[in-house]
Structures are given as structure tokens and as C-alpha cells.
Amino acid sequence: MKTISVTELHNRIQSGEQLHLVDVRESFEHDDFNIGGVLLPLGEIRVGETASIDHLKGEEVILYCRSGNRSGQAALLLESLGFTNTVNVVGGMLAWKEAF
């Protein structure tokens, strides 16, 4: 698992780079605020329900949550399921909101 700062991620989004963003929070958190990632809660990843992103196994997958903890767990779980390039957003959406 790699990590990315919210500033670096923000810059990549602003530059128009095509990114695979995955929000591992719960749906109510995602509905409240998100940065464009697809919703795949950590609980679903824990039970192996990753069909919605399985096509990204060879791609960079950037994971985020509220604080960076759940997304870190998700990155490790996805790696065990064959994902080869997972990236955790350090500080999560708390850091994002503080920075932007």
C-alpha cells in the first residue's frame, strides 16, 4: 500500500487526471460529502464483495475514508484479493476539509 496526501490528490484531480477513487465510508457519509469516488464500504470489502471494482486490479486505486484508518484497512484487504496498486489518502476527508 502506498499513501498520498490530500494536497497531492487535490492537485491530481485539478489537473484533470483520470483517477480511480474509492470511498470506503458508509453511504450516509458518502451522501454527506465526497470527492467523486465510487462508494464501496469497508464492510463489503471485508466479505469480498468487490465485483464493482474487480476490473481495477492492475490499476492504481485511491482509497479514502473519514480519517485514513478504514481506507488503510481496505487497501490491505484489497491487496490480499489481488489488487496490486492501492493508495491510501492520509488523513482522509477530515484532512481534505481542513485543507480545502
N, C-alpha and C positions, 0 to 999 in steps of 0.2 A: 504494500500500500504506500502510495505517495501522498503528499499533502500539498495544499495550495492555500495561499492567503486570500482573504476576501478582496483585497486590493488587486492582486494578480487576476483573480477570477473576474472581477468587475471590468478590468482593462480588456480581458479577452472577449467578454460579452460585448462591450462597447465597440470593439474593433470589428464586430460582425462575424467573428469566428464561429463556425458550426460546432457546437458542443453537445455532448450527451450528458444532460443534467438529470439527476435522480434525487427526488425529495423523499427521505425515508421517515418523515414525521407522520402523524396521524392525519386523517382527512380534514378534521376541523382546523388543525394548524396550517395545513396547506391552503385551505379556503381563506383563512385569515390573512395570510401573506406568503407569497412565494416569488421566486425569481425565474420562473419559467420551466422548472424541472417537471418531469413526469412523476406522478405520485406512486410510490411503491413502499408502503410502510415496512419498518423493520420486522414486525411480526410475520408478515408474509414471506420475507426473505428467510427468516428462521425456519419456516416449514418448507422451504424450497419452491415457493410459488413465484418463480422468476420468469415465467414464459413471456411476459411483456417486454423483457429486455434481453432475453437469451441471444438475440441476434447481435448484441453488442459485445459478446465475449472477447473478441480480439481488438476491440476499440477502447479508447480512453473513456472511462465512465466516472463522472464527477458527482460525488455523493454529498448531500448536505442534510442537516437537521437543525434543531434549535441551538445546540451548543457545540456540536462536533463529536459528541460521545456516541450517539446512536449511529451516526454515519460512519464512524470509525469501526464500530462493530459490524455494520453492514458490509463495509469494504472487505474485512477479513472473511466474513461468511461467503461473500461473492467469490473471493479468491479460491476458497475451498470448493466452490462449484464450477471452477474453470475460467473465471474472469481473470484476465492477465494484466489489466492496466487500470486498477481502481485508484481513485484520488479522493481524499477526504478534505473537505473545506474546514480549515482550522477556525474554531470559534463559532461556526455555524451562522445561523440567521441573527443571533444576538450580536455577533461581531459585525455582520453586514449592516444591521440597522444602526449600530453605533458609528460605523464609518461613513455610511451614506444616508 
